[in-house]
Structure formats: structure tokens, C-alpha cells
């Protein structure tokens, strides 16, 4: 039996579960701030990931779209498609740089090593995977994403047991700058839409049927829901102590034991790596006709180092809101036009 739906689901999860998700920072901002109501927000986001993800994959299969350029030209036309394509290319480039910066931050903060060592380590790992194009992306996600899932669920389950599921933030806010828990969950899905669209548009070689598309998208959404719920419940236990931190999940693990913090730092790095691969693969797939060109691949990886040195938190604060807005508009356009 064909197992491409497993590969698609793994790529889906690996694409979305980046630094913001696994660190718990995004989960606090979009869900945790609402207390128990945030759990309903996670449910809404999970449904969107499953439903819209499946529909997008089916549309790509039906229209035989192979690449983001084909997708935007097919739907938005040549003039607007070119503008959108240019914006997307820039977003992919900076998205890869953000994850590289995150690797440097983890090496410095958790391993007491140089920021530059963390940057170079991720660059080298990504370069090796890029040489194998879609096969490399699929293979590495098939290995790392299950480790990511097991690691997050195990640690967050242990945190919840240790904390007795005694949530310190129950009522939460009713209204924030993002609206309520419903609008916040919509915005969260929108902020991930851009990279989902780009990566999905390159998966046609793996989509051999509508059934594969539907199962792959649905399973990916369900896994994202389970992981999001796991992280959210852990954060709600220690919310008052961690809600202002850049990487709240590392502090949450501190309350259980130092070795759990180190273990979660590895999980966080893997999450950054899989998202870096998604961004880098999307960029290389769009820029280079020869996907296995060593020179162009090396040039891309090395050129992102100066941008990565701006710093993880600085890049996230500026680039993520912009990408989110563009992602929402493009996703709406895909299903309306």
C-alpha cells in the first residue's frame, strides 16, 4: 500500500511546527492568553489545518500544479502573480534565516557554545539535505517528525502530571489585540498559511490520488492539534511564571527537571530545522531550475548568515506579522478565484 500520505503529513507537521510553535511563544500569544478558552481556539485551528490543508492538496492534485510559480500564475494571473511570487521568495529567504538564527540562540543559551557555531551547524545540515531535493526533505521529515511528536507529547505529559493539571490561568482574557479566542485562532492559521502554500505547491510528485491528498492533509492537521494542545496545557499549568518569556517551554521543563530542559532544547532545535528545510526547499525550488546544483545551494545557505546574525527575536518580531497577512490573503484568493 502506498505510504505517500505519511510523507505528506510528516512534511506538513515539520513545516508548521517551527520555533514559535515548539518554544510555546506562539501558543501563549494566540491561545494561552485566553485561559481555558484557548483550548477551544486550538480545536478551531486544528480543524482549519485539517480541512484547508486537505482541500489545498486536492486542488493541487486536480490542477496538476507543480511549483509555486504555477500556482500563483494559474490563480492570480501574470502581473499580480509576479509581484506575489517576488514577495514569497523574499519571505522564504528570511524565514530560513530566522530558523538559522534560532539555532544560534539555542547553542548559545543551552549549550554555552558560540552563536556562530549554532548557525554554521544548521547551515551544514540543511545544505546536505537540500542536495537531495524533495527526496531529502521527505526522508528527513519522515525521521525527525516522529521524534518531534514523541518528544513533545512525552515531555508535556510529564509536565502536566507533575503539575497535577492545576492550571494557573483558567479565566484568561476575553479580548486582546487579536480579538477573542476565535479570531485569534483564525489569525494563527493565517500566519502559517504562507509557508504551507509554498511547500504544498511542490508536493505533486507525492500526491498520487485525491485519497492521498485528503488523508495526508487531515492527518497533518490532527497531529498539529494534538501537539498544540499538549504544549498549551503544559503552559497553562505554569502560565504565571512563563507567560513573559521568549522560550516559555524551556522554563516549564525546568520545573520538572534540568535534564528535561536539555531534552526539550533538542526538540526545539529539530522543530527549527524542519521549518528551515521547508523554507529553504521552497526557495531553492523557486530560484534554481537545477535543484541539485551544489554551487547555488551553497551560495543560498551561506548568504543567509549575515541576516541570521540580526538575532532570532528581532527577526520574528518584524517578519512574522507581515508573512501572516500575506498568507491569509493568498489562501483566501486560492479558494475564491
C-alpha positions as CSV (number, residue, x, y, z in Angstrom):
1,X,0.0,0.0,0.0
2,X,1.3,3.5,-0.9
3,X,2.5,5.4,2.1
4,X,2.9,8.8,0.5
5,X,0.2,10.2,2.8
6,X,2.6,9.6,5.7
7,X,5.3,11.5,3.9
8,X,2.9,14.4,3.2
9,X,1.7,14.5,6.8
10,X,5.3,14.5,8.1
11,X,6.2,17.4,5.8
12,X,3.1,19.3,6.8
13,X,3.9,18.9,10.5
14,X,7.6,19.7,10.0
15,X,6.7,22.8,8.0
16,X,4.4,24.3,10.7
17,X,6.0,23.3,13.9
18,X,8.8,25.8,13.9
19,X,10.5,27.8,16.6
20,X,7.4,29.8,17.6
21,X,5.2,26.7,18.0
22,X,7.6,24.4,19.8
23,X,9.0,27.2,22.0
24,X,5.5,27.8,23.3
25,X,5.7,31.6,22.5
26,X,3.1,31.4,19.7
27,X,0.9,29.1,21.7
28,X,0.8,31.7,24.5
29,X,0.2,34.7,22.2
30,X,-2.6,33.1,20.2
31,X,-4.2,30.7,22.7
32,X,-2.7,30.7,26.3
33,X,-3.7,34.3,26.9
34,X,-7.4,33.3,26.8
35,X,-7.0,30.6,29.5
36,X,-9.3,27.6,29.2
37,X,-11.0,29.2,26.2
38,X,-7.6,28.9,24.4
39,X,-8.3,25.1,24.2
40,X,-11.3,25.8,22.0
41,X,-9.1,28.0,19.9
42,X,-6.7,25.1,19.4
43,X,-9.6,23.0,18.3
44,X,-10.6,25.6,15.7
45,X,-7.0,25.9,14.5
46,X,-6.7,22.1,14.2
47,X,-9.9,21.9,12.2
48,X,-8.6,24.6,9.8
49,X,-5.3,22.8,9.4
50,X,-7.0,19.5,8.6
51,X,-9.8,20.9,6.4
52,X,-8.0,23.6,4.4
53,X,-4.8,21.6,4.2
54,X,-6.7,18.7,2.6
55,X,-8.6,20.9,0.2
56,X,-5.4,22.7,-0.9
57,X,-3.7,19.4,-1.6
58,X,-6.7,18.1,-3.5
59,X,-6.7,21.3,-5.6
60,X,-3.0,21.0,-6.4
61,X,-3.6,17.4,-7.5
62,X,-6.7,18.2,-9.6
63,X,-5.0,21.1,-11.4
64,X,-1.6,19.2,-11.6
65,X,0.2,22.2,-10.1
66,X,3.9,21.6,-9.8
67,X,5.6,24.5,-8.1
68,X,4.5,27.8,-6.6
69,X,5.0,29.8,-9.8
70,X,2.4,27.6,-11.5
71,X,0.0,28.1,-8.6
72,X,0.1,31.9,-8.5
73,X,0.1,32.3,-12.3
74,X,-2.8,29.8,-12.6
75,X,-4.9,31.6,-10.0
76,X,-3.8,35.2,-9.8
77,X,-2.6,35.9,-13.4
78,X,0.7,37.0,-14.7
79,X,1.0,40.6,-13.4
80,X,-0.2,40.1,-9.8
81,X,1.3,36.6,-9.8
82,X,4.8,38.0,-10.5
83,X,4.5,40.5,-7.6
84,X,3.3,37.8,-5.2
85,X,6.0,35.4,-6.3
86,X,8.6,38.0,-5.6
87,X,7.2,38.6,-2.1
88,X,7.1,34.9,-1.4
89,X,10.7,34.4,-2.5
90,X,11.8,37.1,0.0
91,X,9.7,35.6,2.7
92,X,11.2,32.1,2.2
93,X,14.7,33.5,2.3
94,X,14.1,35.4,5.5
95,X,12.1,32.5,7.0
96,X,15.2,30.3,6.6
97,X,17.4,33.0,8.2
98,X,15.0,33.2,11.2
99,X,15.4,29.5,11.9
100,X,19.2,29.6,11.4
101,X,19.3,32.5,14.0
102,X,17.2,30.3,16.3
103,X,19.8,27.6,16.1
104,X,22.5,30.0,17.1
105,X,20.4,31.2,20.0
106,X,19.9,27.6,21.3
107,X,23.6,26.8,21.0
108,X,24.5,29.9,23.0
109,X,21.8,29.7,25.6
110,X,21.5,26.0,26.3
111,X,25.0,24.6,25.3
112,X,27.1,27.6,26.2
113,X,28.7,27.5,22.8
114,X,29.2,30.3,20.3
115,X,26.1,31.7,18.5
116,X,28.1,31.2,15.2
117,X,28.6,27.5,15.9
118,X,24.9,27.0,16.1
119,X,24.4,29.0,12.8
120,X,27.0,27.1,10.9
121,X,25.8,23.7,12.3
122,X,22.3,24.3,10.9
123,X,23.6,25.6,7.6
124,X,25.7,22.5,7.1
125,X,22.9,20.1,8.0
126,X,20.4,22.0,5.7
127,X,22.9,22.0,2.8
128,X,23.3,18.3,2.9
129,X,19.5,17.7,2.9
130,X,19.0,20.2,0.0
131,X,21.3,18.3,-2.2
132,X,18.7,15.5,-2.3
133,X,15.8,17.9,-3.2
134,X,12.2,16.6,-2.4
135,X,13.5,13.2,-1.6
136,X,15.8,14.6,1.0
137,X,13.0,16.8,2.5
138,X,10.6,13.8,2.6
139,X,13.2,11.4,4.1
140,X,14.5,13.8,6.9
141,X,10.9,14.7,7.9
142,X,9.9,11.1,8.0
143,X,12.7,10.5,10.5
144,X,12.6,13.7,12.6
145,X,8.9,14.5,12.8
146,X,8.0,11.2,14.6
147,X,10.8,12.0,17.1
148,X,9.4,15.5,17.4
149,X,5.9,14.2,18.1
150,X,7.0,11.6,20.7
151,X,9.3,14.1,22.4
152,X,6.7,16.9,22.7
153,X,3.9,14.6,23.9
154,X,6.1,12.7,26.4
155,X,7.6,15.8,28.0
156,X,4.4,17.8,28.1
157,X,2.5,14.8,29.5
158,X,5.1,14.5,32.2
159,X,4.9,18.3,32.9
160,X,1.1,18.0,33.2
161,X,1.3,15.0,35.6
162,X,3.9,16.8,37.7
163,X,1.8,19.9,37.8
164,X,-1.4,18.0,38.5
165,X,-3.2,19.6,35.6
166,X,-3.7,22.5,38.0
167,X,-4.0,25.4,35.6
168,X,-2.8,28.8,36.9
169,X,-4.5,30.7,34.1
170,X,-8.1,29.5,33.8
171,X,-10.3,32.5,33.0
172,X,-7.8,34.4,30.9
173,X,-8.5,37.4,28.8
174,X,-11.8,37.8,26.8
175,X,-10.4,40.3,24.3
176,X,-6.9,41.1,23.1
177,X,-5.4,43.0,20.2
178,X,-6.1,39.8,18.1
179,X,-9.8,39.9,19.2
180,X,-11.2,36.9,21.0
181,X,-10.1,33.3,21.0
182,X,-11.9,32.6,17.8
183,X,-10.4,35.4,15.7
184,X,-7.0,34.7,17.3
185,X,-7.2,31.1,16.1
186,X,-8.0,32.3,12.6
187,X,-5.0,34.6,12.7
188,X,-2.8,31.8,13.9
189,X,-3.8,29.6,10.9
190,X,-3.3,32.6,8.6
191,X,0.2,33.2,9.9
192,X,1.2,29.7,8.9
193,X,-0.6,29.8,5.5
194,X,2.2,31.3,3.5
195,X,4.8,28.5,4.1
196,X,2.0,25.9,3.8
197,X,1.0,27.1,0.4
198,X,4.6,27.3,-0.8
199,X,5.6,23.8,0.4
200,X,2.3,22.1,-0.7
201,X,2.7,23.5,-4.2
202,X,5.9,21.4,-4.6
203,X,4.4,18.1,-3.4
204,X,2.7,17.0,-6.6
205,X,5.2,14.1,-7.1
206,X,4.0,12.7,-3.8
207,X,0.2,13.2,-4.4
208,X,-0.8,10.1,-6.4
209,X,-4.5,10.4,-5.7
210,X,-7.3,12.5,-4.0
211,X,-7.3,10.0,-1.2
212,X,-3.6,10.5,-0.5
213,X,-4.1,14.3,-0.5
214,X,-7.1,14.1,1.8
215,X,-5.5,11.7,4.3
216,X,-2.2,13.5,4.3
217,X,-3.7,16.9,4.9
218,X,-6.2,15.6,7.6
219,X,-3.6,13.6,9.5
220,X,-1.1,16.5,9.5
221,X,-3.8,18.8,10.9
222,X,-4.8,16.3,13.6
223,X,-1.1,15.9,14.7
224,X,-0.7,19.7,14.8
225,X,-3.8,19.9,17.0
226,X,-2.5,17.2,19.4
227,X,0.9,18.9,19.7
228,X,-0.6,22.3,20.2
229,X,-3.0,21.0,22.9
230,X,-0.1,19.3,24.6
231,X,2.0,22.4,24.7
232,X,-0.9,24.7,25.7
233,X,-2.0,22.5,28.7
234,X,1.7,22.5,30.0
235,X,1.9,26.2,29.7
236,X,-1.4,26.8,31.5
237,X,-0.1,24.9,34.5
238,X,2.8,27.3,34.9
239,X,1.4,30.3,33.0
240,X,2.0,33.0,35.6
241,X,5.7,32.1,35.7
242,X,6.4,31.8,32.0
243,X,4.0,34.0,30.0
244,X,6.5,36.8,29.5
245,X,9.5,34.6,28.5
246,X,10.8,34.2,24.9
247,X,11.0,30.4,25.2
248,X,8.4,29.5,27.9
249,X,8.6,25.7,27.3
250,X,12.2,25.6,28.4
251,X,11.3,27.2,31.7
252,X,8.3,24.9,32.1
253,X,10.7,21.9,31.7
254,X,12.9,23.5,34.5
255,X,10.1,22.9,36.9
256,X,10.2,19.2,36.2
257,X,14.0,18.7,36.0
258,X,17.1,20.1,34.3
259,X,17.5,17.1,32.1
260,X,14.0,17.7,30.7
261,X,15.1,21.2,29.7
262,X,18.1,19.9,27.8
263,X,15.9,17.3,26.1
264,X,13.4,19.9,25.1
265,X,16.2,22.1,23.7
266,X,17.0,19.3,21.3
267,X,13.3,19.0,20.3
268,X,13.2,22.8,19.8
269,X,16.2,22.6,17.5
270,X,14.7,19.8,15.5
271,X,11.5,21.9,15.1
272,X,13.6,24.8,13.8
273,X,15.5,22.6,11.5
274,X,12.4,21.0,9.8
275,X,10.9,24.5,9.3
276,X,14.2,25.8,8.0
277,X,14.2,22.9,5.5
278,X,10.7,23.8,4.4
279,X,11.6,27.4,3.8
280,X,14.9,26.6,2.1
281,X,13.4,23.9,-0.1
282,X,10.7,26.3,-1.2
283,X,13.3,29.0,-2.0
284,X,15.6,26.6,-3.9
285,X,12.6,25.1,-5.8
286,X,11.6,28.5,-7.0
287,X,15.0,30.0,-7.8
288,X,17.1,27.2,-9.2
289,X,16.0,25.1,-12.1
290,X,18.7,22.6,-11.2
291,X,17.6,21.5,-7.8
292,X,20.8,19.6,-7.1
293,X,23.2,22.3,-8.1
294,X,25.9,22.3,-5.3
295,X,27.1,25.9,-6.0
296,X,23.7,27.6,-5.9
297,X,22.7,25.6,-2.9
298,X,25.9,26.5,-1.0
299,X,25.5,30.2,-2.1
300,X,22.0,30.3,-0.7
301,X,22.9,28.8,2.6
302,X,26.0,31.0,3.2
303,X,24.2,34.2,2.1
304,X,21.7,33.8,4.9
305,X,24.3,34.1,7.7
306,X,24.5,37.9,7.8
307,X,20.7,38.2,8.1
308,X,20.6,35.5,10.8
309,X,23.1,37.5,12.9
310,X,20.4,40.2,13.4
311,X,19.0,37.9,16.0
312,X,16.1,35.4,16.4
313,X,13.7,37.6,18.4
314,X,14.3,40.7,16.3
315,X,13.6,38.8,13.1
316,X,10.5,37.1,14.4
317,X,9.0,40.4,15.7
318,X,9.3,42.1,12.3
319,X,8.8,39.4,9.7
320,X,6.1,37.0,11.1
321,X,3.2,39.6,11.2
322,X,4.0,40.6,7.6
323,X,4.1,36.9,6.4
324,X,0.8,36.2,8.3
325,X,-1.1,39.0,6.5
326,X,0.2,37.9,3.1
327,X,-0.6,34.3,3.8
328,X,-4.2,35.0,4.8
329,X,-4.8,37.0,1.5
330,X,-3.2,34.3,-0.7
331,X,-5.1,31.4,0.9
332,X,-8.4,33.3,0.5
333,X,-7.6,34.0,-3.1
334,X,-6.8,30.4,-3.8
335,X,-10.2,29.2,-2.7
336,X,-12.2,32.1,-4.1
337,X,-10.7,32.6,-7.6
